[in-house]
Amino acid sequence: MTMGVIFDMDGVLIDSETFYFERRMNFFQELEIDPGSNQIDDYVGKTEAAIWETLVPEDKSLREELYPKYVDYRKTHPIDFAKDLRKEVKPLLDFLKKRDI
């Protein structure tokens, strides 16, 4: 008997990679700085450090200056889980609820 279902929220219930990419690009656009790459595939699956090396590849001091500003930016631009929920999730949750799972 199934008692419950565990979901990995990040990437399973929401498309977090796209959201995080767009948030980074918006941050750079607001600062009028060109990122090292504007292709999402250059960021997917990378560590935070590797992402920032891709965003600001040539200038370590600029990278170190921008990162704390981005941390603050993230706080004021959080992901909206209800808005970014994958379309398949609600029907699945309804299905599970009807079966008391």
C-alpha positions in Angstrom: 0.0 0.0 0.0 1.4 3.4 -1.0 1.4 5.8 2.0 2.9 8.8 0.3 5.0 10.1 -2.6 8.2 12.0 -2.3 9.1 14.6 -5.0 12.4 16.3 -5.6 10.9 19.9 -6.0 13.8 21.4 -7.9 13.4 20.4 -11.5 10.6 17.8 -11.0 7.7 19.9 -9.9 8.9 23.2 -11.4 11.2 24.1 -14.3 13.8 25.6 -12.0 16.7 25.6 -14.5 14.8 27.9 -16.8 13.8 30.2 -14.0 17.3 30.4 -12.5 18.7 31.1 -16.0 16.2 33.8 -16.7 16.8 35.4 -13.3 20.5 35.5 -13.9 20.1 37.0 -17.3 17.7 39.7 -16.0 20.2 40.6 -13.2 22.9 41.1 -15.8 20.6 43.0 -18.1 19.5 45.4 -15.3 23.2 46.1 -14.6 23.8 46.5 -18.3 26.5 43.9 -18.3 26.9 41.2 -21.0 27.1 37.7 -19.5 29.8 35.4 -20.7 27.1 33.3 -22.3 23.4 33.8 -22.9 22.7 30.1 -23.7 21.0 28.1 -21.0 22.8 24.9 -21.9 26.1 26.5 -20.8 24.7 26.6 -17.2 22.6 23.5 -16.7 24.0 21.1 -14.2 26.9 23.3 -13.2 27.9 24.2 -9.7 27.3 27.8 -8.5 31.1 28.5 -8.8 31.2 27.2 -12.4 28.1 29.2 -13.3 29.7 32.4 -12.2 32.9 31.5 -14.1 30.7 31.2 -17.2 28.8 34.4 -16.4 32.0 36.4 -15.8 34.8 34.4 -17.4 37.6 37.1 -17.8 37.4 39.2 -14.6 37.6 37.4 -11.2 37.3 40.7 -9.3 34.1 41.7 -11.1 32.8 38.2 -10.5 33.5 38.5 -6.8 31.9 42.0 -6.7 28.7 40.9 -8.5 28.0 37.7 -6.7 27.0 39.2 -3.4 24.8 41.6 -5.3 23.2 38.7 -7.0 22.6 37.0 -3.7 20.6 40.1 -2.6 18.8 40.1 -6.0 17.7 36.5 -5.5 16.0 37.5 -2.2 13.9 40.1 -4.0 13.2 37.9 -7.0 12.2 34.5 -5.6 10.7 31.7 -7.6 6.9 31.6 -7.6 6.3 27.9 -7.1 2.6 28.2 -7.9 3.2 30.1 -11.1 6.2 27.9 -12.2 4.6 24.6 -11.4 4.8 22.1 -14.4 1.5 21.7 -16.0 1.5 17.9 -15.3 1.8 18.3 -11.6 -1.7 19.5 -10.6 -3.5 16.6 -12.2 -1.1 14.2 -10.6 -1.6 15.8 -7.2 -5.4 15.7 -7.7 -5.1 12.0 -8.6 -3.0 11.2 -5.5 -5.4 13.2 -3.3 -8.5 11.3 -4.6 -6.7 8.1 -3.6 -5.7 9.4 -0.1 -2.1 9.1 -1.0 
